[in-house]
Amino acid sequence: MRADLHVHSNASDGTDPPAEVMSRAALAGLDVVALTDHDTVAGLAQARQALPESLILVPGMELSSRLDGRSLHLLAYLFDPDDPDLAAQTQRIRDDRVLRAQAMVDRLIDLGVPITWDDVAAIAGSAVVGRPHIARAMVASGAIASPDQAFTREWIADGGRAYVDRYALEPARAIGMVRAAGGVAVVAHPRANRDLLVTDGQIADLAAVGLAGVEVFHPDQPEAEQASLLGLTRDLGLIATGGSDDHGSLTGHRIGSHIAAPGAYESLIAQATGSQPVRSG
């Protein structure tokens, strides 16, 4: 099973509608794709309706958490989307995302970037607002040439001049909530950013409170780190997942570029009780 277990749509900070994401997944030759928009399941209904016959959809979400004062994302799969506790927390996270984005725009204005909150809101539309929307507004203003240039210490990277922190769950609590909703939690891209590295010890601690897996195969994780993480998953008895972390045109439409280890998809669904993978029809 060729399973890309980490993709985004314009329900959060991707550029393409969920229906188009499903189409691209099928064209990439995938058997399984997980839609994992940030802190929302809003794109799943459209993805289900547009699901090609050859493709299995895993309902998911990339859940914001914070470990030792630094951002840590969890990929949550196959949970009950109507679970009241998890739904309430993701609503709080989404609300705070708006306040944080507005504060970041104010800081950028103070730094001389000619954008407004209306510019960012127009790009985000009804989606969960995120830093990529601010980056696209900065490009439109002429302040930078491409969105990736916004994610530096000069602008809106973690610790950057215009960076603003936001509400997020403690990882142990987030994992517990996903499990209580019948889902499975996987730590996302733990070695993709040198400033946000998740250590072996931290992953082991999270495994002790219910973490099910680690995203081993990811475009931004060096091969040496992928090999190290694969060994760690074997040592800890965790699932070795993988995904493209595709955000549409922002990441060069790379869906299917990285996939989960053999058996990862089957292991995820074996542990989940909150919902089931979706097939066409």
C-alpha positions, 0 to 999 in steps of 0.5 A: 500500500503506497500511503502518503499520510500527511497532506494539506488542502485549502481548508487550512494552509494548502493552496488546493481544494480537498477535491483537487488534492484527492485527484492529485493523490490518485494521479500520483499512484497512491493507494492511501492518502490522509488529509491532515489539515491544521487543527480542522476536519473541515475539508474531509466532507469534500474529500469524501465526495470527490474520492476516486475509486482507486483511493482510500482516504484516512481522515486526519488532522495536524494538531498543534501542541507545545513541548518545552516552549517549542512548537510540536505537531501531532498527526491525529488519525481516525478519531471521532470528529464529534468528540466534544473535548477534542472539538472544543480544543481545536476550536480554541486553537483556531480562534487563537490562530486568528488573534496570533495572525493579527498580532503578527500582521501588526508587527510586520506593519511596524517593520515596514511591510505594507500589508493589512489584516484584510490582505491576509484574511482575503487569502485565507478565506474560510480556511484555518489561518496560518503563517503561509497565508501571511507569507503569501500576503507578504509576497503580494505586497512586494516585501519578499519574492517567495513565501519561503523567504518569510520563514526566517528570523528576519520575519515570521519564523519561530523566534523571528522579529514578527513571530507571535506565540499562540495557544497549543496543547501540551503533547501528553494532553493532546495524545490523551485526547486523541486516544480518548476520541478513538484516534491514533497520534503520531509525532510529525516531522520531528527532525525537519527543523534544527530549531525544533528538533524532538529528541529520542528521549522526548519521543520515548517519553511521548510513547510512554503516554500513548504516542503510536508512531513517528513520521520518519519519511518526510521531504525536510528530514535528511536521510541520516535522520530518517534512518535514525528515526526508523531505528528508534521506532523499532526500538520503541515499538512505534509505527514508522509513518511518512508523508509528503506534507504537501501544501499544493503550489507552496511546496511544489505539488509534491504529493506522493513524494514520501510515503509510510513504511510497509504495514504502517497504514494497517497498523494505524487502522488496527489501533483506531476505534474512532472512525474508519478509512473511507472508500469511494461510494 
